[in-house]
Each structure stands twice: as C-alpha cells, then as structure tokens.
Amino acid sequence: MEEELNLENINERTTQIELISEYILNQKKAFTMDKALSSSKIFEEYQHLLNNKDLSLPQIPQNTFNIYISKVSSSANNRINCQGRKKGYYIDKILEKIEKNEEITREKETENIEQEKKEQKQIKVKGNLLEKDLYPFLEQWLFQVDNERVSDISSNRSQGKWANPDLVGLKIDNLFGATEVEITTIEAKLTLENWEQWIFEAVAHTIFSNRSYFAFIRAENHINKIEPELKHYAETFKVGLLIIAVDPKDYIKIQQREKFELTDENHKIIEYSPAPFSIPHTKFKKKFLNGLGIKEPRDLYRFGKALEH
C-alpha cells in the first residue's frame, strides 16, 4: 500500500498535499462525512509517514499543509470534500459517481437528434425530472423575493432566440402617477452540463431585465465545489446564480434519468450569488414587456399570477 504514495518528480505543493491527504483518507477509510478527519489529524498522520524511510516525502509546515488542503477540498474536480473546516475532510464517493455520470452524459451528447427525441419521450413516460418541473418552485422563490406578478414564459417565442427566459417576475411601484417596473428573469437547467452555453442565455436577458439569474440543480454537499469559472462568468457578466439543492443520492437519480419527483420537502433554493441590479435601456425593456402583452400599466396587473392571500 505504501508504494501507492509516490511523490517522485512532483514538486508542486498543491499536488503533493493532495496526494498525501488522499492516501491518508483512503488508509483511514474516511469515505463519508461522519468519518471525516480534521486537518490536524491528517497532518499528524502525515508526520508518521515522514518517519517511514521507504517513502520520500517533503517537509511541509502545518500551517502550509492546512491552507493547501482547504484549497484542494474546494476544487470542483477533486474527490476530497469538506463541509467546513470544523467538520473535517473525507473522500467523497458520491462525487465520484456524479463525475462518472457526467462523463456518460457527455458521451450521450454525440447521439443524433432523432435519438434524443426518442429518449425524451421515454423520459416523460418513466416520470423523470424535466426542466419544466423546476418552474413551480422557482415561481415560489420569485414570490418570496417580493415579486408581485410571476409567470412561466418558457413557451413564449415572440422575443427572439436570445430573449426568452423561462420565468419572469415583476415588481410594480407607483410614484406620483408614474409606474415603475422591476423585471427579474430566470434561465433554468437541470444540471451544469454545457453551462458555458446556457449561462449566456441568462446574460442575454440582462438587456431588458433588472436582475437575471441562471438556476440549476446541485447536490447539497457539493455546493462548495462550484466551478470557479462559473462564478467568474456570473460576476463578470452580472448575472445571479440560483442553486436548487438536493440530496446527493437524488442528484444521481436525476443524472441517471431515473424516476424522481421534486417536492417542497426534498430541496431548497439557495441564492448562491445575488443578481446585481441594473438599469436596462427603456427601449429593450418596453419591447420585452410588449412581447408579454403588457402595453399599458393596467396590463401589468393582468399578467401571470399573483400570490394568493
């Protein structure tokens, strides 16, 4: 087993600590959160390994070790996970399954359009989760953040290719006879597959919306492993991120297209990154509202649905 820990010709500190930590966690069978080891315990085990003359390990100060293992555990593609430093580190076997399913999903993307249509029909028959199944819960969230009128407009194609969000919420204010409307839009996807493409739909919506969100499902204990590049895109292009957090086992069901129903009890919506408020050009805002059939102030109160009191 000791020969598995081979740091020969590895000089990069992050990789060294990653391999050492993985070795120790595997040795201690720390594969679930309840078996997690603290950074102090991992460092203690590392010090024991230093005494093994068959292993050639670098001398690493404890503070440096702690900083780098925390960094490693936050990496989106690393099996070491941590739900907070006080809760310790473990090898996330669920993450391995999720990554394997993502690889299978990418392979399936090479299938032709006709095959995808057949699969979609099978999905509906089997009761698999579809994007539109997310909409009622995202509508609830829009009401929770004080939107007065909310609607699923995913089937509305009047706005053009890049101007059709899945959901829209409207906040309506009247001041001295003038009506002000704040528009919030959401583009929703089941997973982060092809997020580089989908997030730009949310970006396109900022031309007419005051707040634009990209929403997706994520295993609740892998939220700390959101890809840094995704966060960078969201910050750069001024869109918010909404996470529909589910149990890891439920997330695997969704990936594998098994029968699964989203309910009020088996998920929570997290505003991972708030959408910055922006002021779009009146021309584009008006065009968007007109496309929804809103041409004068009274139409605002007929649009979509309001929260029942």
C-alpha positions as CSV (number, residue, x, y, z in Angstrom):
1,M,0.0,0.0,0.0
2,E,2.9,2.4,0.8
3,E,4.1,2.3,-2.8
4,E,0.8,3.9,-3.8
5,L,2.1,7.2,-2.3
6,N,4.7,8.2,-4.9
7,L,5.7,11.8,-5.0
8,E,8.8,11.3,-7.1
9,N,9.3,14.3,-9.5
10,I,6.2,16.1,-8.0
11,N,7.4,19.5,-6.9
12,E,4.1,21.4,-7.0
13,R,2.9,21.9,-3.4
14,T,-0.8,21.6,-4.1
15,T,-0.4,18.3,-5.8
16,Q,1.9,17.0,-3.0
17,I,-0.6,17.8,-0.3
18,E,-3.5,16.4,-2.4
19,L,-1.8,13.1,-2.9
20,I,-0.7,12.8,0.7
21,S,-4.2,13.7,2.0
22,E,-5.9,11.3,-0.4
23,Y,-3.5,8.5,0.7
24,I,-4.2,9.1,4.4
25,L,-8.0,9.4,4.0
26,N,-8.1,6.2,2.0
27,Q,-5.9,4.4,4.6
28,K,-8.4,5.6,7.3
29,K,-11.4,4.7,5.2
30,A,-12.7,8.3,5.6
31,F,-15.3,7.9,2.8
32,T,-18.3,9.7,4.5
33,M,-18.8,12.9,6.3
34,D,-19.3,11.1,9.7
35,K,-15.8,9.5,9.2
36,A,-14.1,12.8,8.2
37,L,-10.7,13.6,9.7
38,S,-9.7,17.1,10.9
39,S,-6.7,18.8,9.2
40,S,-4.8,18.4,12.5
41,K,-5.4,14.6,12.4
42,I,-4.4,14.4,8.7
43,F,-1.2,16.4,9.5
44,E,-0.5,14.1,12.4
45,E,-0.8,11.0,10.1
46,Y,1.5,12.8,7.6
47,Q,4.1,13.2,10.3
48,H,4.0,9.5,11.0
49,L,4.6,8.9,7.3
50,L,7.7,11.1,7.4
51,N,9.3,8.5,9.7
52,N,8.9,5.8,7.0
53,K,12.2,5.5,5.3
54,D,10.7,3.8,2.3
55,L,8.8,7.0,1.5
56,S,10.4,10.1,0.2
57,L,8.2,12.9,1.4
58,P,8.8,16.7,1.5
59,Q,8.8,18.6,4.8
60,I,5.7,20.7,4.9
61,P,4.9,23.2,7.8
62,Q,1.5,22.6,9.4
63,N,0.1,26.0,8.5
64,T,1.0,25.5,4.9
65,F,-0.5,22.0,4.9
66,N,-3.8,23.3,6.4
67,I,-4.1,26.1,3.8
68,Y,-3.4,23.8,0.8
69,I,-5.8,21.0,1.9
70,S,-8.5,23.6,2.3
71,K,-7.8,24.8,-1.2
72,V,-7.8,21.3,-2.6
73,S,-11.1,20.4,-1.0
74,S,-12.7,23.4,-2.7
75,S,-11.6,22.3,-6.1
76,A,-14.6,21.3,-8.3
77,N,-12.8,18.3,-9.7
78,N,-11.2,16.9,-6.5
79,R,-12.6,13.9,-4.6
80,I,-11.6,15.4,-1.2
81,N,-14.6,17.2,0.3
82,C,-15.2,19.3,3.4
83,Q,-18.4,20.8,4.7
84,G,-16.5,23.4,6.7
85,R,-13.1,23.1,8.4
86,K,-14.6,22.0,11.8
87,K,-16.4,19.1,10.1
88,G,-13.2,17.6,8.6
89,Y,-12.2,16.1,5.3
90,Y,-13.2,12.9,3.6
91,I,-13.0,11.1,0.2
92,D,-16.4,11.8,-1.4
93,K,-17.5,8.6,-3.1
94,I,-20.8,10.2,-4.1
95,L,-18.8,12.8,-6.1
96,E,-17.1,10.0,-7.9
97,K,-20.4,8.7,-9.0
98,I,-21.6,12.1,-10.1
99,E,-18.4,12.7,-12.1
100,K,-18.9,9.3,-13.8
101,N,-22.5,10.1,-14.7
102,E,-21.4,13.5,-16.1
103,E,-18.9,11.7,-18.3
104,I,-21.7,9.3,-19.5
105,T,-23.9,12.3,-20.2
106,R,-21.2,14.0,-22.3
107,E,-20.9,10.8,-24.4
108,K,-24.6,10.7,-25.0
109,E,-24.5,14.3,-26.4
110,T,-22.9,12.8,-29.5
111,E,-26.2,11.0,-30.4
112,N,-28.3,12.3,-33.2
113,I,-31.4,14.5,-32.8
114,E,-33.9,11.7,-33.6
115,Q,-32.4,9.5,-30.9
116,E,-32.6,12.4,-28.4
117,K,-36.3,12.9,-29.2
118,K,-37.0,9.2,-28.5
119,E,-35.2,9.4,-25.2
120,Q,-37.2,12.5,-24.2
121,K,-40.4,10.6,-24.9
122,Q,-39.1,7.7,-22.8
123,I,-38.2,10.1,-20.0
124,K,-41.7,11.5,-19.9
125,V,-43.2,8.1,-19.7
126,K,-40.9,7.0,-16.9
127,G,-41.6,10.1,-14.9
128,N,-38.1,11.5,-15.0
129,L,-37.5,15.1,-13.9
130,L,-37.7,17.7,-16.7
131,E,-36.7,21.3,-16.7
132,K,-40.3,22.4,-16.6
133,D,-40.7,20.5,-13.3
134,L,-38.4,23.1,-11.7
135,Y,-40.6,26.1,-12.7
136,P,-43.3,25.9,-10.0
137,F,-40.6,26.0,-7.3
138,L,-38.7,28.9,-8.9
139,E,-42.0,30.7,-9.2
140,Q,-42.4,30.3,-5.4
141,W,-38.9,31.8,-5.0
142,L,-39.8,34.8,-7.1
143,F,-42.8,35.5,-4.9
144,Q,-40.6,35.0,-1.8
145,V,-38.3,37.9,-3.0
146,D,-41.3,40.2,-3.3
147,N,-42.3,40.0,-7.0
148,E,-46.0,40.8,-7.4
149,R,-46.6,39.1,-10.7
150,V,-44.9,35.9,-11.8
151,S,-45.2,33.7,-14.9
152,D,-43.7,30.7,-16.7
153,I,-42.9,32.2,-20.1
154,S,-40.7,29.3,-21.4
155,S,-43.1,28.6,-24.3
156,N,-43.2,32.3,-25.4
157,R,-41.2,32.6,-28.6
158,S,-42.2,36.1,-29.5
159,Q,-39.0,37.7,-28.1
160,G,-36.4,36.0,-30.5
161,K,-33.8,33.4,-29.8
162,W,-31.9,35.1,-27.0
163,A,-34.8,36.9,-25.3
164,N,-36.9,34.1,-23.9
165,P,-36.2,33.4,-20.2
166,D,-38.0,30.5,-18.6
167,L,-39.6,32.6,-15.8
168,V,-40.2,36.3,-15.1
169,G,-41.2,38.2,-12.0
170,L,-42.4,41.8,-11.9
171,K,-42.2,44.3,-9.0
172,I,-44.6,47.2,-9.6
173,D,-44.3,50.6,-7.9
174,N,-46.4,53.7,-8.4
175,L,-45.0,57.1,-7.5
176,F,-46.8,60.3,-8.2
177,G,-48.7,58.8,-11.1
178,A,-45.7,57.1,-12.7
179,T,-45.4,53.3,-12.9
180,E,-42.0,51.7,-12.3
181,V,-41.5,48.0,-13.1
182,E,-38.5,45.9,-12.0
183,I,-38.0,42.8,-14.1
184,T,-36.4,39.6,-12.7
185,T,-35.8,36.7,-15.1
186,I,-34.6,33.1,-14.6
187,E,-33.0,30.7,-17.0
188,A,-33.2,27.2,-15.5
189,K,-31.3,23.9,-16.3
190,L,-31.3,20.5,-14.7
191,T,-27.5,20.3,-14.2
192,L,-24.3,22.2,-15.1
193,E,-23.7,20.3,-18.3
194,N,-22.8,22.8,-21.0
195,W,-23.2,25.6,-18.5
196,E,-20.8,27.7,-20.7
197,Q,-23.6,27.9,-23.3
198,W,-26.6,28.2,-21.0
199,I,-25.3,31.0,-18.8
200,F,-25.1,33.2,-21.8
201,E,-28.8,32.9,-22.2
202,A,-29.1,34.5,-18.8
203,V,-26.5,37.1,-19.8
204,A,-28.6,37.9,-22.9
205,H,-31.6,38.6,-20.7
206,T,-29.8,41.5,-18.9
207,I,-30.5,43.7,-21.9
208,F,-34.1,44.0,-20.7
209,S,-34.2,42.7,-17.2
210,N,-33.1,44.4,-14.0
211,R,-32.0,41.1,-12.4
212,S,-31.1,38.0,-14.4
213,Y,-30.5,34.5,-12.9
214,F,-29.1,31.2,-14.0
215,A,-30.6,28.4,-12.0
216,F,-29.5,24.7,-11.8
217,I,-29.7,21.6,-9.6
218,R,-26.7,20.7,-7.4
219,A,-26.1,18.0,-4.8
220,E,-26.4,19.9,-1.5
221,N,-23.0,18.8,-0.1
222,H,-21.2,19.8,-3.3
223,I,-22.2,23.4,-3.4
224,N,-18.7,24.3,-2.1
225,K,-17.3,22.7,-5.3
226,I,-19.0,25.0,-7.8
227,E,-16.6,25.6,-10.7
228,P,-14.6,28.9,-10.1
229,E,-15.0,29.7,-13.8
230,L,-18.8,29.6,-13.4
231,K,-18.6,32.1,-10.5
232,H,-16.2,34.2,-12.6
233,Y,-18.6,34.3,-15.5
234,A,-21.5,35.3,-13.3
235,E,-19.6,38.1,-11.7
236,T,-18.2,39.3,-15.0
237,F,-21.4,39.4,-16.9
238,K,-23.6,40.5,-14.0
239,V,-26.0,37.5,-13.5
240,G,-27.0,35.8,-10.4
241,L,-26.8,32.1,-9.6
242,L,-29.7,30.1,-8.0
243,I,-29.0,26.6,-6.8
244,I,-31.8,24.0,-6.3
245,A,-30.0,21.9,-3.7
246,V,-31.0,18.2,-3.4
247,D,-29.7,15.2,-1.6
248,P,-26.6,13.7,-3.4
249,K,-28.5,10.4,-3.9
250,D,-31.4,12.3,-5.5
251,Y,-28.9,14.2,-7.7
252,I,-27.6,10.8,-9.0
253,K,-31.2,9.8,-9.8
254,I,-31.6,13.0,-11.8
255,Q,-28.4,12.4,-13.7
256,Q,-29.2,8.8,-14.5
257,R,-32.7,9.8,-15.6
258,E,-34.4,7.6,-13.0
259,K,-37.9,8.3,-11.8
260,F,-37.7,11.3,-9.4
261,E,-40.2,14.0,-8.3
262,L,-39.2,17.3,-6.9
263,T,-41.2,18.3,-3.8
264,D,-41.3,21.1,-1.3
265,E,-39.6,18.8,1.2
266,N,-36.7,17.3,-0.8
267,H,-34.9,20.5,-2.0
268,K,-34.1,24.1,-1.0
269,I,-33.3,27.0,-3.3
270,I,-30.2,28.9,-2.4
271,E,-29.3,32.3,-3.8
272,Y,-25.7,31.4,-4.2
273,S,-24.8,34.6,-6.0
274,P,-27.3,37.6,-6.0
275,A,-28.0,39.2,-9.3
276,P,-26.7,42.7,-9.4
277,F,-29.4,45.4,-10.0
278,S,-29.0,47.1,-13.4
279,I,-31.0,49.6,-15.4
280,P,-31.6,48.3,-18.9
281,H,-32.4,50.7,-21.8
282,T,-36.1,51.7,-21.8
283,K,-36.4,50.6,-25.4
284,F,-35.5,47.0,-24.8
285,K,-37.4,46.8,-21.5
286,K,-40.5,48.1,-23.3
287,K,-40.1,45.7,-26.2
288,F,-39.8,42.8,-23.8
289,L,-43.0,43.8,-21.9
290,N,-44.8,44.3,-25.1
291,G,-43.9,40.8,-26.2
292,L,-45.6,39.6,-23.0
293,G,-48.8,41.5,-23.9
294,I,-48.1,44.3,-21.5
295,K,-48.6,47.6,-23.4
296,E,-50.0,49.8,-20.6
297,P,-49.9,49.9,-16.8
298,R,-53.2,48.1,-16.2
299,D,-51.9,45.1,-18.2
300,L,-49.2,44.6,-15.5
301,Y,-51.9,43.5,-13.0
302,R,-53.4,41.0,-15.5
303,F,-50.1,39.4,-16.3
304,G,-49.2,36.0,-15.0
305,K,-50.4,35.3,-11.5
306,A,-50.2,37.0,-8.1
307,L,-49.6,35.4,-4.7
308,E,-52.9,34.3,-3.2
309,H,-53.8,36.0,0.1
